[in-house]
Each structure stands twice: as C-alpha cells, then as structure tokens.
Amino acid sequence: MYRLGNEMFPTKTSIIGHLSKRLQSSKIGEAITEDDDMFWLLKDLAYNHPKGDELIGDGIQNFFVGKPVEWPGRCFYLRRWDGSITDFSTKKAIDNSPYYPEGSEL
C-alpha cells in the first residue's frame, strides 16, 4: 500500500487515477490549501520527489492546477512561502514513494 496524505492506495496506477480526476476537475489557478485532503497528498508527493528539497525550498504555501506553456494539458504547481512557483512531476514522485506491504506498520 502507498500512503499519501490521509489516503491509502493499493497501486501506483490508483494514485495516478486519483490525481488525474483532480487535475481535470479543478479550476485553473484555484489554490489547494491545508483544509483540502489533496494538499496533504501533494505535499507527501513533493517530499517523495527525487528533487524534493529543491522543489520545496523554504516551504509549501499551497498547490494549484495550471496549464504549462511547454505542452498541452494541465499539471500541479507548488507555490512556496517566498512566492516562487514551480511545477513538479507527480510521476517521478510516485515512482519514488515508499511501498508498505499489507499489514505493515505505517
């Protein structure tokens, strides 16, 4: 099982599906804040990312869905406390997330 935020996922594919639904249903630019369970899931993914320290910088203020200029579609962006913004690869973060066998202590 994968634990991200307050949620458990049996497979990486189930995480991707969950994120995809949110990407498509969110308004562009609308903040995803601490009062939203998705904030905690994305925060865990940011920490799991191979370049997590670089992504997080001085801390995460919020996340939001945006449209990248480099390719069509949508992606998650991270807004740091200093006001700077970056997108990040949730796929790389998922690939780097720890897996807990069923019945193990989390």
PyMOL commands that set and color helices and strands:
alter all, ss='L'
color gray80, all
select helices_A, chain A and resi 12-25+37-48+52-56+90-95
alter helices_A, ss='H'
color red, helices_A
select strands_A, chain A and resi 2-4+7-9+31-32+60-66+75-80+85-87
alter strands_A, ss='S'
color yellow, strands_A
deselect
rebuild
show_as cartoon
